[in-house]
Amino acid sequence: MKKEPVIIRSPGAMGRWSAGLKGTLGFIPTLGSLHQGHVSLIERACRENDVVAVSVFVNPLQFTPEGFRKYPRNLAADAKIAASAGASVIFAPSAAQMYPAGFQSQIVLPRLFAALKRQNLEWHYRGVLQVVMKLLQIVLPDRVYFGLKDPHQLALIERMAADFNLPIEIRPCPTVRERDGLSRSSRNALLTPEERTAAPVIYRSLCGAKKALREGKSPALAMRILKKEVMAEPLARLEYAEIVDPSTFLPVRQGVSEVLVYAAVWIGEKRLADNIRFRLK
């Protein structure tokens, strides 16, 4: 039987625990509301490290006030799931501990932010970079694990880690999907039964674009196919989609070998995002 993980709430205590650790430490930063996608990250980290820690922190800097208020929270359930997957420690600080009075630092990656302006989410990714940098500095892991579900987040974190010479290995992990293709996400728990039935349209639209590109059709035509698929679902509304080079997030050019197709879609009143990354040749 798996032992209950230790729950550490203060950054100072977390740092002291990490400093005294013998062996390698794997780390999975999360917003909580753990699901099978998180479990796959924890299990991989357990295979590759002596000890695994998971953070559970709903970061106010990457949400709108309404989104922050509505985000599901259940630390006891998260601790149980993390323990069953093999985690030894849960780091669960408060917002006041992570952002004490006077906090004002930001991390800006101008070229990547410029490529992401079309999404109007620079504020969100600024918040992501701030919290990830703080978490890495507090936890001091040897390896940190991120899913490929948010490719923009991963690319920004990889760039930040390289620019600041962070002595940490970043391990990208495949997206975990339901049987109907819907990517596992904490937001899925907010869907009504009707919305849950409609949500797989996102993955179908991505696959339609992928098929078109592999058949030699242009990115413009592939995008039209993606949009048509989403529009056919009454509960779905496309917010944003792109077909880009995954290393730069710039539009694909002739001769590119790898492509990222990304879509953010509103299913009812819930915003879901997904992507697929693949080689053309």
N, C-alpha and C positions, 0 to 999 in steps of 0.2 A: 504493500500500500504506500502511495506517495505521501511524503511528509508535508504538512502545511507549510507554505512559504513564510518567511519572515517579512513582515510589513514594516517598512521604514518610511517615516513621514518627513523628516527634515533633511535638507541638503547636507548639512554638516555631518549628521549621523551616517548618511549614505556614503559620503566621501571617506569617512573613517573606516566603514565596513570594507569598501573597495581597497583602501590602502593596506589593510591587513590580510587581504585574500592571498592564498597560495594557489597557484595554477592559473589557467586562462579563464577569462570572463567574457561570455557572450551576452549581448544586450539587445532587447527589442523595445523601442519606444512605442507606446500606444496611447490612444485617447480613451482607453477602456472599452467597455461593451464588447469584450473579447468574443471572437467567433472562430470557425475552423481555419480561416486564413491566418489568424494570429497563432493558432495552435501549430500550424505547419511551420511557421517561423521559429517558434519555441523549440519544437522537436528537432529541427535542423541545427539550431544553436546548441542543443544538448549533445548532438552527435559530434560537434566540432569543438566543444569547449568543456572544461572541467566544471564550471559553474555558470548558471544562466540567471540574469536579472531582467525583470520586465518593469517598465514604468507605466503607471496609470495616471494620466494627467490631462484633463480637458483644458486645453490651452486657450485662454480668452483672446489672445492676439490673432488667432487664425479663424475666428468666428465673427459673424455679426452678433449683436446683442441678443437677438431673437434665437439665432441658431445655437448660441452658447447656452441659453436658458433651456432649450428643448432637448439638448443632447442627453441621451440616456446615461445614467450613472448607477452602478451597482458594484461597489468594490468587493463585497463578500463573494458575489458570484464570479467576478473576474479572478479573484485570488484562488478560488476553487478550480477554475478552468486552467489557470497558469500552473498550479501545482500538479494537476493531472497530466499536463504535458511535460513536466519535469523542471519547471522553474524553481529556484531556491529563494529568490528575494523579489518582493514587490516594492517599488519606490513610488509612493503616492503622496507627493507634496501638495500643499495648497497654493493657490495663485499668489497669495500674499508672501509666501516663502520664496516662490520663484521670481516674483517681481516686487521686491520691497520698495518702499517709498524712495523716490529719487532715481529709480531705474529708467534709463533712457537710451541705452545702446541699441544700434541696429546694424545689420549686415546687408550690404547692397552688392549685387552682382550685375553691373550695368548691362553687359551684352546679353546675358540670358534673360534678364528682366525685360529688356527691349523686345526680345523675340516673343515674350509672353504677354505683351501689352494687349494683344487682340482679345485675350480672355478677361481683361479688367480684374485680375486677381493678384496684382502685385502686392497689395496689402496683406493678402492671405499668406503668400509665400514668404514675405518678410517675417510674419509671425512664426511660420514653420522654421525658418533658419534660426531665429532667435532662440526658440525653445530647444531645438536640436543641439545647437552649440552649447547651451547651458547644460543640458542633460549629459552630453558627452564629457564636458569638463567636470561634472559632479560624479558621474558613475565611473569614468575612466575605464571603459571596456577595452578588450583586445580586438573584438569583432562586434559589429553592429549590423542588424538584419532589417532589410526593408523589402516590402513587396513591390512588384513591378506595376501594381495597379495604378499608381500615380507616377508616371514617368517624368513629369516636370519636377516634382518634389525630389525624386531620386537624382536627377541630373544636377539640380541646384546644390543638394547636399554633397554630392561627389566633388563638385567644383569648389565648394567652400572648404571641404576637408583637404583638398589638394593645395588650395591657396594658402591655408593656414598651417600646412604641414602637420595635420593632426595624425598622431601615431596610432591610427585605428584602421583596421580592414573593414571595408564596406562590402557586405554580401547581399546582392540583389537576389530575390527569390520569386519564382513564378506565381502569377495570380491564381488563386484557388477559386473554382467556379462551382455553382450548383449544377445539377444534371441538365437543366435547360439553358445553361450558358451564362446565367446572371452571375457576375462576380460577387464574391462574399464581401459584405460591408456591414458595418454597424448600423448604417442608415437603413438597411433593408428591414430592420425590425420596426421601423416607423411606417412601412407601407401597409395600406389596407389590403384585404384579399384581392380586390379588383386591380389595385395598382401592382401587386406582386405578380399577378397574371400578365399584366402588360409590360412589366419591366424588361423581360428578355429581348424585347425589340432592340434594345441598345446593342447587345452582342450580335444579333442578326444583322443589324445595319453595318457594323464593323466588318463582319465576315463578307457581306455583299461587296463592300468596297475592296477588300483584300482580293476576292475572286476576280473582280474587274481588273485590278492592277496586274495580277499575275497572268491574265489573259492578254496583256499588252495594251489595255485601254488607258486613256490619259487620266491624270489625277482629277481634272475637272469633271470628267464623266463619272469616275468613281465616286466623287463627292455628290453628284446628282443622284446616284443610286443609293447612297447612304441616306440622303435627305428624304428621298421618296419612301424608303422603308420606314423611317421614323414617322413621317406624316400619315402613313397608313394606319397608325395606332391612335385611336381617339384620345387616349389618356396621356399621350406623349407630346412634348413640345421641345424641339431642338433649341438649345441655348447657343451652343458653339460646337464646331467640328473642325478638324484640321487633318491634313495629310502632309507630313513633314519628315525631314531628316532627323532621326532621333538623337543625333549628337549635337545639333545646333538649333533645332526647332524652327528652321527656316524651310520654306517650301521646297519640295523635292525637285531636283534637277535631272536632266537627261543623264543616264548612266549610273545613277545612284543604285547601290546594291541593297540597302536596308531602308525600310519605311516604317514610320509610326502613324497609325490611324487612331485618332482620339475623338471622343464625343462626350459632351456634357448635355444631359437631357433631363428635363423636368417631367417626372411621372406624377401627375396630380400636382401636389404642392411640395414634392420632395425632389431635390436635385441629386442626380446620380451621374457619375462619370466612369468611363471605362476606356480601354485602349487595347490594341493588339500591335505587336511589333514583329516584323517578319522580314525575311530576305526575299528579294525578287528573283535572284539567280542562285 
